[in-house]
């Protein structure tokens, strides 16, 4: 058996970087679900942005996997570097937005939809979650915190992928 050798224009990155791209795609699907859960209750712009970033991530991961494994003609090292830098920027912004939203929902701060947030000792201002009794404030906060955690993991994976690509 002979091993398939990639053409000269395809960077010789380690094969385990393909596993990183698969993990990125799986994390994007998880974050997509968490963001959709949050949007189901209150459609924050930060969560809508997270949906867009997840869809972009799925497209980028598909391009990286397909161009490195099967269709070598579409591979371009400058595009690979560019999409890594682009996704790093997208994920750091998403991390900040979702983390801030999780901070707002974490404790004594409550959010007036349309007016901003304020901090106090009253939990009665969660009107938008209280009128629907299928979820709780804790579950909503948990989804936001998990989304922020996975966004941080995505950011770290894209930074790792960029470093490996630059070294190659």
N, C-alpha and C positions, 0 to 999 in steps of 0.2 A: 504494500500500500504506500502510495506517495502522498505526502501532505501538500495540500493546496497552498501555494505561495501567493501572497498579495502582490499586486503590481508595485512598481517603484514609487509611484506618486502617493500611495497609501502609507501613512506614517506607521512605523513598526511599534505600535503600543502593545503592552502585554495583553494576553488574552483575557486575563481576569478583569480588565477594564470593561469588558462587555457585560460582566456580572454587575458592575457598578451601574451601567446604563439600565439593566433590567430592574435593579433595586430602585433606581430613580423613577422608572415607569410605575412600579408597584406603589411607591410612596405617593406619586401624583394621583393615582386612583383612590388611595385612602384619603388624601387631602380633599379630593374632589367630592367624596361622599360626606366628609365632615363639613365642608363649606355648603353643600347642598342642604344638609340638615339645618345649619344655621340660617340659611336663606329661607328655608321653609317657614321659620318663625318670624324673623325680622330681616328684611333684605338690606343689610348694610353694604355700602359700596366696597368696603374692605373685603367682604366675603365674595362679592361678585368679581373683584379683581383676582382673588385667589382662584376662582373658577377659570378665569382666562389664563392665568399663569399655569395652572395644571394642564389645560388643553395645549398650550404652547410646549410645555415639557413633554407631553406625550408625542407631539410631532417631532420635537428635537431628538428624543430617544429613538423614535422609529427611524429617523434619518441616520443617526449615528450607527445603529445596529445594522440596518440594511446596507448602508454604504461601505461598512467595514467587512461585512460577511458575504454579501451576495452581489450587489451591483456596484462594482468598483469604479465604474465610469462616472458616477455622480459624486464621488468623494473628492473633496477639495480641502486641503489643510487650513486654508484661510477661513473657509466657512466653518470648519470645526472649531477653530479658535474663536471666531466671532460668536457662534451660538453658545459656546461655554461662557464667554464674557457677558453676553446678553442675558443668559439665564441666571448668572450670578447676580446681576443687577436686579432682575425681576424678583428673585427669591429673597434678597435682602430687603427690598421694599415690602414684599408680602409679609415677611417676618415681622417687620416693624408695625405694620398696620394691624395684623391679627393679634400680635402681642399686646398692643395698646387696647384693642377691643376686649381681650381677655382680662386685662388689668381693670378696665372699667366694670366688668361683670364680676370681678373676684370678691369684693368685700362689701364695704359700706357705701361704695359709690353706686349710684343708680343713674339710669339713662332716661332722659326725657326725649322720646323719639321726635326729631325735628327741632329740638331746642338745645341739645347738648347734654352734658352730664354734670352732676353735682354730687358731693360727698356728704353723707349724713348718716343717721342711725335708723332710717326708715326703709323697710323692704316693701312697703305697699306701693311703691311707684313702678313696680314691674308689671304694669297694666297689660302690656302687649303679650307677655307670657302668661299672666294670670287668667286672661280671658279664654285661653285654650288650655284645657286641663290635661293634655296628653304629654306634656313635658314639664320640667321644673327648671328653676333658675340654676341649680347645681348641674343638671345635665347639660344645659346650654353653655355654662361656663366650662364644663369639662370638654365639650366639643371644641370650644375656642382654644383652650389650653393645649389640647392634643394637636389641633391644627398648627398652632405656633411651634410646638415641639417638632413636628414633622417638617415644617418649613425650615427650621434650623438645620435639620438633618439633610434636607435637600440642598440648602446653601452649602453645607460642608462637603457634600458629595460632588457638587459642581466645581467647587474650588479644588478639590482633589483631582477631578478629571482634567481641569485646566492645567494644573501643575504637571500631571503626567504627560499631557499633550505637549506642553512647552518643552519638557525635558526630552521627549522623543524627537 
